């Protein structure tokens, strides 16, 4: 790339890893003009008896403070050259520390100056054309009777009277209070403590039901988690078995309220029909939210495929390093030895590099969407969320919490904007 102005010629070349190598040539007239400016700057800083500040003759300043003038001159020239390169190329450093130490190849009043420098630049994502993205259509499913009845049963359970059972073991359909711990060698890690479960196929895996049915309060059983037979092959392939111990604290049998208008009134609705309609609306809203989540995932996949761009070497290196560290820690938790991990190192590295690149690409693509949509988080946005979550706006909240809330709002606004730009 070559750019020219009256004062400068800028030669720039992109290198792999978002690195730009730049050569800036300053004209004789340019360096002479900035030399005069350097003298003026030094003139304003020095004080000589018999002269007013800033009014010392240039010849005297050069004779007495020539070294300071030369340093100021080169600093001014270099800064102007670098800023000119940024302005002309429209390619900016990734961070303030991305610029390597510039080299002054030549710098004279008679011949002009040549500067060499390089820097890691912010990825050039380009403007995203949402109309060109072809995403799969996801229809909104109708609410089924089974879904409606499941919610109605949950409402009945929330209003139930619970009777503790003490004269028999666990049978199918019972509600049981359990504490579950994961067993890793000689260590035990809590998964849930004294939490209520229902012993039914919908709410408990077959492996756990097999362990519990016929057991009594106070007993402790051990087993290993398993995917159910009707689980998809994809989930089965990713499933990680966990050895657990389960302590049985109590067995309960509920007395459920009748499903009628009286129950609906307790839910602040006038009738059972109104309750059912509200449940349907809530289920449809939840379904639409899930569809939007899936569409946003599809959008991200399409963007990665359609908008390739180079990634900064330093960020990619750091991301891979951190992900490798996390992956190895996960494998060690699975009791794999260093030798076993070493044998998998190449396989792990390929997986980690792919994930790191995807993560970084998504980061910069999301930032591009935010820029295109002029998306930001306002004080009103924050106050609305804080009030909704019953947090007073006047209360002093931890910065980490406020940052998390702000980021959550920001991400949600980006998702809403991006989905609104897609073809209908």
C-alpha positions as CSV (number, residue, x, y, z in Angstrom):
1,X,0.0,0.0,0.0
2,X,1.3,3.4,-0.9
3,X,0.0,6.8,0.3
4,X,1.3,10.3,-0.5
5,X,0.7,13.8,0.8
6,X,2.6,17.0,0.4
7,X,4.7,16.2,3.4
8,X,4.9,12.4,3.5
9,X,5.1,9.2,1.5
10,X,3.8,6.2,3.4
11,X,4.6,2.6,2.3
12,X,2.8,-0.1,4.3
13,X,2.8,-3.9,4.0
14,X,0.5,-6.3,5.9
15,X,2.1,-9.3,7.4
16,X,0.6,-12.5,8.9
17,X,-0.7,-12.1,12.4
18,X,-2.2,-8.6,11.9
19,X,1.2,-7.0,11.7
20,X,1.8,-3.9,9.6
21,X,5.3,-2.9,8.5
22,X,5.5,0.8,7.7
23,X,8.1,3.1,6.1
24,X,7.4,6.8,6.3
25,X,9.4,9.3,4.1
26,X,9.3,12.9,5.2
27,X,10.1,15.7,2.7
28,X,12.9,18.2,3.2
29,X,10.2,20.9,3.6
30,X,8.4,18.9,6.2
31,X,11.4,18.3,8.4
32,X,12.5,21.9,8.1
33,X,9.0,23.1,9.2
34,X,8.9,20.8,12.2
35,X,12.5,21.8,13.1
36,X,11.3,25.4,13.4
37,X,8.5,24.2,15.6
38,X,10.9,22.3,17.8
39,X,13.0,25.5,18.3
40,X,9.8,27.4,19.3
41,X,8.9,24.7,21.8
42,X,12.3,24.7,23.5
43,X,12.3,28.5,23.4
44,X,9.2,28.5,25.5
45,X,10.7,26.2,28.1
46,X,14.1,28.0,28.7
47,X,14.9,31.2,30.5
48,X,17.9,33.4,29.7
49,X,18.7,36.7,31.5
50,X,18.2,39.6,29.2
51,X,15.6,37.9,27.0
52,X,11.8,37.6,27.5
53,X,10.7,34.0,27.7
54,X,10.0,32.6,24.2
55,X,11.7,35.6,22.5
56,X,15.3,34.3,22.4
57,X,16.8,34.4,18.9
58,X,16.7,31.0,17.1
59,X,20.5,31.1,16.6
60,X,21.1,31.5,20.3
61,X,18.7,28.7,21.1
62,X,20.5,26.4,18.6
63,X,23.9,27.3,19.9
64,X,23.1,26.8,23.6
65,X,20.4,24.1,23.5
66,X,21.1,22.3,20.2
67,X,20.8,18.9,21.8
68,X,17.4,19.5,23.3
69,X,16.2,21.0,20.0
70,X,17.4,17.9,18.0
71,X,15.6,15.6,20.5
72,X,12.4,17.6,20.4
73,X,12.6,17.8,16.6
74,X,12.9,14.0,16.1
75,X,10.2,13.4,18.7
76,X,7.8,15.7,16.9
77,X,8.7,14.3,13.5
78,X,8.3,10.7,14.6
79,X,4.9,11.3,16.3
80,X,3.7,13.2,13.2
81,X,4.9,10.5,10.9
82,X,3.2,7.7,12.9
83,X,-0.1,9.6,13.2
84,X,0.0,10.3,9.5
85,X,0.5,6.6,8.8
86,X,-2.5,5.8,11.0
87,X,-4.6,8.4,9.3
88,X,-3.7,7.5,5.7
89,X,-3.8,3.7,6.1
90,X,-6.9,3.7,8.4
91,X,-5.2,0.8,10.1
92,X,-4.8,1.3,13.9
93,X,-2.8,-0.5,16.6
94,X,-4.5,-3.2,18.6
95,X,-3.4,-1.6,21.9
96,X,-1.1,1.3,23.0
97,X,1.6,-1.3,23.5
98,X,1.3,-2.8,20.0
99,X,3.7,-0.3,18.4
100,X,7.3,-1.6,18.2
101,X,10.1,0.9,18.9
102,X,10.4,3.0,15.7
103,X,13.8,3.3,13.9
104,X,15.0,6.5,12.5
105,X,16.9,5.5,9.3
106,X,17.9,9.0,8.3
107,X,16.9,12.5,9.5
108,X,18.6,15.6,8.1
109,X,17.5,19.1,7.3
110,X,19.0,18.8,3.8
111,X,17.5,15.4,2.7
112,X,14.4,14.9,4.9
113,X,13.8,11.8,7.0
114,X,12.9,8.1,6.8
115,X,11.2,6.2,9.7
116,X,10.6,2.5,10.0
117,X,8.2,0.9,12.4
118,X,5.7,-1.9,12.7
119,X,2.7,-2.6,14.9
120,X,0.0,-5.2,15.5
121,X,-3.2,-3.8,14.2
122,X,-6.9,-4.2,15.1
123,X,-8.4,-6.9,12.9
124,X,-10.0,-5.7,9.6
125,X,-13.4,-7.3,9.9
126,X,-15.2,-5.1,7.3
127,X,-18.9,-4.1,7.2
128,X,-21.3,-6.9,7.8
129,X,-24.0,-7.3,5.1
130,X,-26.8,-9.1,7.0
131,X,-29.0,-9.3,3.9
132,X,-26.4,-11.8,2.4
133,X,-26.7,-14.2,5.3
134,X,-28.9,-17.2,4.6
135,X,-29.9,-18.8,7.8
136,X,-32.1,-21.9,8.2
137,X,-35.7,-21.2,9.1
138,X,-36.8,-22.3,12.5
139,X,-40.6,-22.5,12.9
140,X,-42.2,-21.7,16.3
141,X,-43.7,-24.9,17.6
142,X,-47.2,-25.1,18.9
143,X,-47.7,-25.6,22.6
144,X,-48.6,-29.3,23.3
145,X,-51.1,-30.6,25.8
146,X,-48.2,-32.4,27.5
147,X,-46.2,-29.2,28.0
148,X,-49.3,-27.4,29.3
149,X,-50.1,-30.3,31.7
150,X,-46.4,-30.4,32.9
151,X,-46.6,-26.7,33.9
152,X,-50.0,-27.2,35.6
153,X,-48.5,-30.1,37.6
154,X,-45.6,-27.9,38.7
155,X,-48.1,-25.3,39.9
156,X,-50.1,-27.9,41.8
157,X,-46.8,-29.2,43.4
158,X,-45.9,-25.6,44.4
159,X,-49.2,-25.4,46.3
160,X,-49.2,-29.0,47.6
161,X,-49.3,-30.3,51.2
162,X,-46.3,-32.6,51.8
163,X,-46.7,-35.7,53.9
164,X,-43.6,-37.4,55.0
165,X,-43.5,-41.2,54.4
166,X,-41.7,-43.2,57.1
167,X,-43.2,-46.8,56.9
168,X,-41.9,-48.0,53.5
169,X,-39.0,-47.8,51.0
170,X,-39.0,-45.6,47.9
171,X,-41.5,-46.5,45.1
172,X,-41.9,-45.0,41.6
173,X,-43.6,-41.6,41.7
174,X,-42.3,-40.7,45.2
175,X,-40.7,-37.4,46.0
176,X,-37.3,-37.8,47.8
177,X,-34.9,-35.5,49.4
178,X,-31.3,-36.4,48.4
179,X,-27.8,-35.3,48.9
180,X,-25.5,-36.2,45.9
181,X,-21.7,-36.2,45.9
182,X,-19.3,-36.8,43.1
183,X,-16.6,-39.3,44.0
184,X,-13.1,-38.6,42.6
185,X,-10.6,-41.1,44.0
186,X,-10.7,-40.6,47.8
187,X,-12.3,-37.1,47.5
188,X,-16.0,-36.3,47.6
189,X,-17.4,-33.2,45.9
190,X,-21.0,-32.0,46.6
191,X,-23.3,-31.8,43.6
192,X,-26.6,-31.1,45.5
193,X,-27.5,-31.0,49.2
194,X,-30.9,-32.1,50.6
195,X,-32.6,-31.3,47.3
196,X,-36.0,-32.8,46.3
197,X,-36.4,-35.0,43.3
198,X,-39.3,-37.0,41.9
199,X,-38.7,-40.7,41.0
200,X,-40.3,-40.6,37.5
201,X,-38.8,-41.1,34.0
202,X,-39.4,-37.4,33.2
203,X,-37.5,-36.1,36.2
204,X,-34.9,-38.7,37.0
205,X,-32.5,-40.8,34.9
206,X,-33.1,-44.5,34.8
207,X,-29.7,-45.3,36.3
208,X,-30.6,-43.2,39.4
209,X,-34.1,-44.7,39.7
210,X,-32.6,-48.2,39.6
211,X,-30.3,-47.2,42.5
212,X,-33.1,-45.7,44.7
213,X,-36.3,-47.7,44.2
214,X,-36.6,-50.1,47.2
215,X,-34.2,-48.2,49.4
216,X,-35.1,-46.6,52.7
217,X,-34.5,-43.3,54.4
218,X,-31.0,-43.0,55.9
219,X,-29.4,-45.4,53.4
220,X,-26.5,-44.3,51.2
221,X,-26.0,-45.8,47.7
222,X,-23.2,-45.5,45.2
223,X,-23.4,-45.8,41.4
224,X,-22.3,-44.3,38.1
225,X,-24.3,-41.8,36.0
226,X,-25.3,-43.1,32.6
227,X,-27.2,-41.5,29.6
228,X,-30.7,-42.8,29.1
229,X,-31.4,-45.1,26.2
230,X,-33.5,-42.5,24.3
231,X,-30.7,-39.9,24.6
232,X,-29.3,-38.8,21.2
233,X,-26.0,-40.3,20.0
234,X,-24.4,-36.9,19.9
235,X,-25.1,-36.4,23.6
236,X,-24.1,-39.9,24.4
237,X,-20.7,-39.3,22.7
238,X,-20.1,-36.2,24.9
239,X,-21.4,-37.7,28.1
240,X,-18.9,-38.1,30.9
241,X,-19.7,-40.8,33.5
242,X,-19.5,-39.7,37.1
243,X,-19.3,-41.9,40.1
244,X,-21.6,-40.7,42.8
245,X,-22.8,-41.4,46.3
246,X,-26.5,-40.6,47.2
247,X,-27.8,-40.2,50.7
248,X,-31.6,-40.5,51.2
249,X,-32.9,-38.0,53.7
250,X,-36.7,-38.3,53.4
251,X,-39.6,-39.6,51.3
252,X,-42.6,-37.5,50.6
253,X,-46.1,-38.0,49.2
254,X,-47.9,-34.8,48.2
255,X,-51.5,-33.9,48.6
256,X,-52.1,-31.9,45.4
257,X,-54.8,-29.2,45.1
258,X,-57.6,-29.6,42.6
259,X,-57.1,-28.2,39.2
260,X,-59.9,-25.6,39.2
261,X,-60.8,-21.9,39.2
262,X,-59.9,-21.7,42.9
263,X,-56.3,-22.6,42.1
264,X,-56.2,-20.1,39.3
265,X,-57.4,-17.3,41.7
266,X,-54.5,-18.2,44.0
267,X,-52.2,-17.5,41.0
268,X,-53.8,-14.1,40.5
269,X,-55.9,-15.1,37.5
270,X,-59.7,-15.2,37.3
271,X,-60.3,-18.7,36.0
272,X,-58.6,-22.0,35.1
273,X,-59.1,-21.2,31.4
274,X,-57.3,-17.8,32.0
275,X,-54.5,-19.7,33.8
276,X,-54.1,-22.1,30.8
277,X,-54.0,-19.2,28.4
278,X,-51.3,-17.4,30.4
279,X,-49.2,-20.6,30.5
280,X,-49.5,-21.0,26.8
281,X,-48.4,-17.4,26.3
282,X,-45.4,-18.0,28.6
283,X,-44.5,-21.2,26.8
284,X,-44.7,-19.5,23.4
285,X,-42.5,-16.6,24.7
286,X,-40.0,-19.1,26.1
287,X,-40.0,-21.0,22.8
288,X,-39.4,-17.8,20.8
289,X,-36.5,-17.0,23.1
290,X,-35.0,-20.4,22.5
291,X,-35.4,-19.9,18.8
292,X,-33.7,-16.5,19.0
293,X,-30.8,-18.2,20.8
294,X,-30.5,-20.8,18.1
295,X,-30.8,-18.2,15.3
296,X,-28.0,-16.2,16.9
297,X,-25.8,-19.3,17.1
298,X,-26.6,-19.9,13.4
299,X,-25.8,-16.3,12.7
300,X,-22.4,-16.6,14.4
301,X,-21.6,-19.7,12.4
302,X,-22.6,-17.9,9.2
303,X,-20.5,-14.9,10.0
304,X,-17.4,-17.0,10.8
305,X,-17.8,-18.8,7.4
306,X,-18.5,-15.7,5.4
307,X,-16.2,-13.1,6.9
308,X,-12.6,-14.5,7.2
309,X,-10.0,-12.1,8.5
310,X,-6.5,-12.3,10.0
311,X,-6.1,-12.5,13.8
312,X,-3.5,-10.7,15.9
313,X,-0.6,-13.1,16.7
314,X,-0.3,-12.0,20.3
315,X,-4.0,-12.4,21.1
316,X,-4.1,-15.8,19.4
317,X,-1.0,-17.0,21.2
318,X,-2.4,-15.9,24.6
319,X,-5.8,-17.4,24.0
320,X,-4.3,-20.8,22.9
321,X,-2.0,-20.8,25.9
322,X,-4.9,-20.2,28.4
323,X,-7.2,-22.7,26.7
324,X,-4.4,-25.3,26.7
325,X,-3.9,-24.7,30.4
326,X,-7.6,-25.1,31.1
327,X,-7.9,-28.3,29.0
328,X,-5.0,-29.9,30.7
329,X,-6.5,-29.1,34.1
330,X,-9.7,-30.8,33.0
331,X,-7.9,-33.9,31.9
332,X,-6.0,-34.1,35.2
333,X,-9.4,-33.9,37.0
334,X,-10.3,-37.0,35.0
335,X,-7.3,-38.7,36.6
336,X,-5.3,-38.9,33.4
337,X,-1.5,-39.1,33.9
338,X,1.0,-36.7,32.4
339,X,2.0,-39.5,30.1
340,X,-1.6,-40.0,28.9
341,X,-2.0,-36.3,28.5
342,X,1.3,-36.1,26.5
343,X,0.1,-38.8,24.1
344,X,-3.0,-36.7,23.4
345,X,-1.1,-33.4,23.1
346,X,-1.3,-33.0,19.3
347,X,-5.0,-33.9,19.3
348,X,-5.6,-31.4,22.2
349,X,-3.7,-28.7,20.4
350,X,-5.7,-29.0,17.2
351,X,-8.9,-28.8,19.2
352,X,-7.7,-25.8,21.3
353,X,-6.4,-23.9,18.3
354,X,-9.7,-24.2,16.5
355,X,-11.7,-23.1,19.6
356,X,-9.3,-20.2,20.2
357,X,-9.6,-18.9,16.7
358,X,-13.4,-19.3,16.7
359,X,-13.6,-17.5,20.1
360,X,-11.5,-14.6,18.9
361,X,-13.2,-14.3,15.5
362,X,-16.6,-14.1,17.3
363,X,-15.3,-11.5,19.7
364,X,-14.3,-9.1,16.8
365,X,-17.4,-9.9,14.8
366,X,-19.6,-9.1,17.8
367,X,-17.7,-5.8,18.2
368,X,-18.3,-5.0,14.5
369,X,-22.0,-5.6,15.0
370,X,-22.0,-3.3,18.0
371,X,-20.2,-0.6,16.0
372,X,-22.6,-0.9,13.1
373,X,-25.6,-0.7,15.4
374,X,-24.1,2.1,17.6
375,X,-24.9,-0.1,20.5
376,X,-24.0,1.0,24.1
377,X,-25.3,0.6,27.6
378,X,-27.0,3.7,29.1
379,X,-27.6,4.6,32.7
380,X,-31.3,4.0,32.0
381,X,-30.6,0.5,30.8
382,X,-28.7,-0.3,34.0
383,X,-31.3,1.2,36.2
384,X,-34.1,-0.8,34.5
385,X,-32.2,-4.1,35.2
386,X,-31.3,-3.1,38.7
387,X,-34.9,-2.2,39.6
388,X,-36.2,-5.4,38.0
389,X,-33.8,-7.4,40.1
390,X,-34.9,-5.5,43.2
391,X,-31.5,-3.7,43.5
392,X,-31.8,-0.1,44.5
393,X,-30.1,2.3,42.1
394,X,-28.8,4.3,45.1
395,X,-27.1,1.4,46.8
396,X,-23.4,1.0,46.4
397,X,-22.9,-2.2,44.4
398,X,-19.6,-4.0,43.7
399,X,-17.9,-2.9,40.4
400,X,-17.6,-6.5,39.3
401,X,-21.4,-7.0,39.6
402,X,-22.1,-3.8,37.8
403,X,-19.7,-4.8,35.0
404,X,-21.3,-8.2,34.7
405,X,-24.8,-6.6,34.4
406,X,-23.6,-4.1,31.9
407,X,-21.9,-6.7,29.7
408,X,-25.1,-8.9,29.9
409,X,-27.2,-5.9,28.7
410,X,-24.7,-5.1,26.0
411,X,-24.7,-8.7,24.7
412,X,-28.5,-8.9,24.7
413,X,-28.7,-5.6,22.8
414,X,-26.2,-6.9,20.2
415,X,-28.3,-10.1,19.7
416,X,-31.5,-8.2,19.3
417,X,-30.0,-5.8,16.8
418,X,-28.3,-8.5,14.8
419,X,-31.5,-10.6,14.6
420,X,-33.5,-7.6,13.6
421,X,-31.2,-7.0,10.6
422,X,-31.7,-10.4,9.1
423,X,-34.0,-10.9,6.2
424,X,-37.6,-11.8,7.2
